[in-house]
Amino acid sequence: MKKKNKRVVRYKSHINLNAGIVIFGLISIYLLINIVIYFTTERTAFYEVISGSNAQEANVSYNGIAIRNEIVQSAQDSGYIDYYVREGSRVSLNTTLYSIDSTGELNTLLSEASKKNPKLSSDNIDTLAGLISDYCNNYDEMNYSEIYNFKTSLKGTVVDLINMNSLENIAKEEGNTFSINNSASTGIVLYRIDNYENLKPKNLKASLFDKNSYVDVKFSSGIKTEKGNPIYKTVSDEEWSIAVQFTKKEAKKYKKVNGVKIKFLKDGLTTTANIKVVKGQDRKYYGIITLSKYMIRYVTDRFVNIQIIDDVSKGLKIPKTSLVSKSLYVIPKSYGAEGGNSDKIGFNRQVKVEGKITNEFYYPTIAYSDKDNYYVSTALFENGDVLTAIDSSEQYIIGKTQDFVGVYNINNGYTVFVRVNILESTDEYYIVKQGDIYGLSLYDRIVLDGSTVSENQIIFQ
């Protein structure tokens, strides 16, 4: 029996496409393209506008040097010195100020005489009454601790007056070994020297502000002195100055003003004073703050800590790198109007359509406006464009420009120039006015480096 031949016939198979696979493939290609674009496209860094102020740089504290008209007096004899006027008191040429005793026995004589006759004269009572009256008139409940200082000062004055009375009685006796001396000049008396007495603004140098190298020599009753040695000084003028160290930036700032408001950090006193910027001996900048009062209040202080109080500017804070300068077209306000139901400002601009000139109402972005004009980007008009007034046939030709400073706003994904009004500045930021109708608002996004972009540029963030 013959075997049958088996023939295998092959048929062409058809490719069955799965729709899901196709869609997945297209999505993958789309994502791949976007990933490539993402990593190859340079993105523009932006800054989100926040509120701020220049408070940290406005109220700056300084360690100042007091400059006064100080006259140093020297001893006329050698011996033990005794003072009869408290330091910081006002003296005249007739004031008995000190005595010099060659033997040192005067202190014992004064002690014995004051015990025998501790009474105060009517003039002494008047002196104490004046001190108490002055204190009462200037009493401050917020500074109650000063009452203890006044108590100590009053007790010291009583002792001084009793000693003065005793001294007058002893001076009448024969065989005295001491001399009684009046003040050589009128002013506030100080029993100390520090070699700053003849300091002038032109002699200032940075080393003088170093408290660690400062030497203040004080004198007191009972010490022995030699003829010709300094024993006291008087401050003869109510006008005095405080010298402070300035940076170059501060010098430039205060060179433009004549007066400042200052606060004494020692006791919180606030006042106004004149200011002048000078160069010292070391060619560095110094501020000379001059006052005509309060000298006696700080007369024992060579170093005076103060704060210069400037007006604090509050507004929006933008980086200095964002700021750019740009020319804007000037358009008189008489050519602008609100169109339709919109509150946007538009202009009748002449355009040519199929060879015919007609008007279209055009809404450019307004960068800024003032009392008389609107200002728009030069990218939004062509030089020579013609505008027609809304209520008349008057025409205005675009061309006049004015320069402004501003930033590029990128809220809508492309750059729009926004003019800013700078109020103040810090080291890295400007403080600009908030609330202008066409200005910046809180949380607007602006280009961090304005020099890297141009007007109407699409921004990848």
Residue pairs with C-beta under 8 A, 6 or more apart in sequence:
41 460
42 460
43 460
43 461
44 410
44 447
44 448
44 452
44 453
44 459
44 460
44 461
45 447
45 448
45 449
46 410
46 445
46 446
46 447
46 448
46 459
46 461
47 318
47 319
47 322
47 445
47 446
47 447
47 448
48 443
48 444
48 445
49 316
49 317
49 318
49 440
49 441
49 442
49 443
49 444
49 445
49 446
50 316
50 317
50 442
50 443
51 314
51 315
51 316
51 317
51 434
51 442
52 314
52 315
52 316
52 317
52 429
52 431
53 312
53 313
53 314
53 315
53 317
53 431
54 310
54 312
54 313
54 423
54 424
54 425
54 426
54 431
55 312
56 426
57 426
57 427
58 309
58 310
58 311
58 312
58 313
58 424
59 307
59 308
59 309
59 310
59 312
60 250
60 307
60 308
61 265
61 305
61 306
61 307
62 244
62 245
62 287
62 305
62 306
62 307
62 308
63 209
63 211
63 244
63 245
63 303
63 305
64 242
64 243
64 244
64 289
64 303
64 304
64 305
64 306
65 196
65 199
65 204
65 208
65 209
65 242
65 243
65 244
65 302
65 303
65 304
66 240
66 241
66 242
66 298
66 301
66 302
66 303
66 304
67 196
67 199
67 200
67 201
67 240
67 241
67 242
67 243
67 288
68 235
68 237
68 240
68 241
68 295
68 299
69 235
69 236
69 237
69 239
69 240
70 190
70 197
70 198
70 233
70 234
70 235
70 236
71 184
71 185
71 187
71 197
71 233
71 234
71 235
71 236
72 193
72 197
72 230
72 232
72 233
73 184
73 185
73 230
73 231
73 232
73 233
73 234
74 227
74 228
74 229
74 230
74 231
75 81
75 100
75 225
75 226
75 227
75 228
75 229
75 230
75 231
76 100
76 179
76 181
76 227
77 100
77 102
77 179
77 227
78 100
78 102
78 224
78 225
78 226
78 227
79 100
79 101
79 102
79 103
79 104
79 178
79 224
79 225
80 100
80 101
80 102
80 103
80 104
80 106
80 107
80 222
80 223
80 224
80 225
81 98
81 99
81 100
81 101
81 219
81 221
81 222
81 223
81 224
81 225
81 231
82 98
82 99
82 100
82 101
82 106
82 107
82 110
82 163
82 221
82 222
83 97
83 98
83 191
83 219
83 220
83 221
83 232
84 96
84 97
84 98
84 99
84 160
84 163
84 164
84 167
85 91
85 95
85 96
85 97
85 160
85 183
85 189
86 153
86 156
86 157
86 160
87 189
87 190
87 191
87 192
87 300
88 188
88 189
88 190
88 296
88 299
88 300
89 188
89 189
90 187
90 188
90 189
90 296
91 97
91 183
91 186
91 187
91 188
91 189
91 234
92 183
92 186
93 182
93 183
93 184
93 185
93 186
94 182
94 183
95 182
95 183
96 164
96 167
96 180
96 181
96 182
97 181
97 182
97 183
97 189
97 232
98 181
98 231
98 232
99 106
99 167
99 178
99 179
99 180
99 181
100 178
100 179
100 181
100 225
101 107
101 177
101 178
102 177
102 178
103 177
103 178
104 224
105 177
106 170
106 177
106 178
107 221
107 222
109 166
109 170
110 163
110 166
110 167
110 170
113 166
113 169
113 170
114 162
114 163
114 165
114 166
117 165
117 166
117 169
118 162
119 165
120 128
120 158
120 161
120 162
120 165
121 165
124 161
124 165
127 157
127 161
128 154
128 157
128 158
128 161
131 153
131 154
131 157
132 154
135 150
140 146
143 267
167 180
170 176
171 180
183 189
183 234
184 234
185 234
185 236
186 234
186 236
187 234
187 235
187 236
187 237
188 234
188 235
188 295
188 296
188 299
189 232
189 233
189 234
190 232
190 233
190 234
190 235
190 299
190 300
191 218
191 219
191 220
191 231
191 232
192 216
192 217
192 218
192 219
192 233
192 300
193 216
193 217
193 230
193 233
194 214
194 215
194 216
194 217
194 302
195 215
196 208
196 302
197 233
199 208
201 241
201 243
201 278
201 280
201 286
201 288
202 278
202 280
202 281
203 280
203 281
204 243
204 278
204 280
204 281
204 282
204 284
204 286
205 280
205 281
205 282
205 284
206 245
206 282
206 284
207 213
209 245
211 303
214 302
214 303
216 302
219 225
219 231
219 232
225 231
235 295
235 299
237 295
238 292
238 293
238 295
239 290
239 291
239 292
239 295
240 290
240 291
240 295
241 288
241 289
241 290
241 291
242 262
242 273
242 288
242 289
242 291
242 304
242 306
243 286
243 287
243 288
243 289
244 286
244 287
244 289
244 306
244 308
245 284
245 285
245 286
245 287
246 254
246 277
246 285
246 286
246 287
247 285
248 285
250 285
250 287
251 277
251 285
251 287
254 260
254 275
254 277
254 287
255 277
257 275
258 274
258 275
259 272
259 273
259 274
259 275
260 272
260 273
260 275
260 289
260 308
260 309
260 310
261 270
261 271
261 272
261 308
261 309
261 310
262 270
262 271
262 272
262 273
262 289
262 306
262 307
262 308
262 309
263 269
263 270
263 306
263 307
263 309
264 270
264 294
264 298
264 304
264 305
264 306
265 305
265 306
265 307
266 298
266 301
266 304
266 305
269 294
269 297
270 309
271 291
271 293
271 294
273 289
273 290
273 291
274 289
274 290
274 291
275 287
275 288
275 289
275 290
276 287
276 288
276 290
277 285
277 286
277 287
277 288
278 285
278 286
278 288
279 285
279 286
280 286
289 306
289 308
298 304
313 423
313 424
313 431
314 431
315 423
315 431
315 432
315 433
315 434
316 431
316 432
316 433
316 434
316 440
316 442
317 429
317 430
317 431
317 432
318 407
318 420
318 429
318 430
318 432
318 440
318 446
319 428
319 429
319 430
319 448
320 425
320 428
320 429
320 430
321 448
321 449
321 450
321 451
322 407
322 408
322 446
322 447
322 448
322 449
322 450
323 405
323 406
323 407
323 420
323 430
323 450
324 405
324 406
324 407
324 408
324 417
324 450
324 451
325 403
325 404
325 405
326 377
326 403
326 404
326 405
326 406
326 417
326 455
327 378
327 401
327 402
327 403
327 404
328 367
328 368
328 375
328 376
328 377
328 378
328 401
328 402
328 403
328 404
328 417
328 419
329 375
329 376
329 377
329 378
329 380
329 381
329 398
329 399
329 400
329 401
330 373
330 374
330 375
330 400
330 401
330 402
331 347
331 373
331 374
331 375
331 376
331 387
331 396
331 398
332 372
332 373
332 374
332 396
333 369
333 372
333 373
333 374
334 389
334 390
334 394
335 347
335 348
335 387
335 388
335 389
335 390
335 396
336 345
336 346
336 347
336 374
336 390
337 345
337 346
337 347
337 390
338 344
338 345
338 346
339 346
339 361
339 363
342 363
344 363
345 363
345 366
345 374
346 361
346 362
346 363
346 364
347 361
347 362
347 364
347 387
348 359
348 360
348 361
348 362
348 387
348 388
348 389
348 390
349 359
349 360
349 361
349 362
349 381
349 385
349 386
349 387
349 388
350 357
350 358
350 359
350 385
350 386
350 387
350 388
351 357
351 358
351 359
351 360
352 358
359 388
364 376
364 377
364 380
364 381
365 376
365 377
365 380
365 416
366 374
366 375
366 376
366 438
367 375
367 376
367 377
367 404
367 406
367 416
367 417
367 418
367 419
367 438
368 374
368 375
368 404
368 406
368 418
368 419
368 436
368 438
368 439
369 375
369 437
369 438
375 402
375 404
375 419
377 416
377 417
377 455
377 456
378 401
378 455
379 455
379 456
381 398
382 398
383 398
383 399
384 397
384 398
384 399
385 397
385 398
386 395
386 396
386 397
386 398
387 395
387 396
387 397
387 398
388 394
388 395
389 395
389 396
404 419
405 419
405 420
405 422
406 417
406 418
406 419
406 420
407 417
407 418
407 420
407 440
407 446
407 447
407 450
408 415
408 416
408 417
408 418
408 446
408 447
408 450
408 453
408 455
409 415
409 416
409 417
409 418
409 440
409 444
409 445
409 446
410 416
410 445
410 446
410 447
410 459
410 461
411 444
411 445
413 458
413 459
414 456
414 457
414 458
414 459
415 447
415 453
415 454
415 455
415 456
415 457
415 459
416 455
416 456
417 455
418 438
418 439
418 440
418 444
418 446
419 436
419 438
419 439
420 430
420 432
420 433
420 439
420 440
421 432
421 433
421 436
421 439
422 430
422 431
422 432
423 430
423 431
423 432
423 433
424 430
424 431
425 431
432 439
432 440
433 439
434 440
434 441
434 442
440 446
445 461
447 453
447 459
453 459
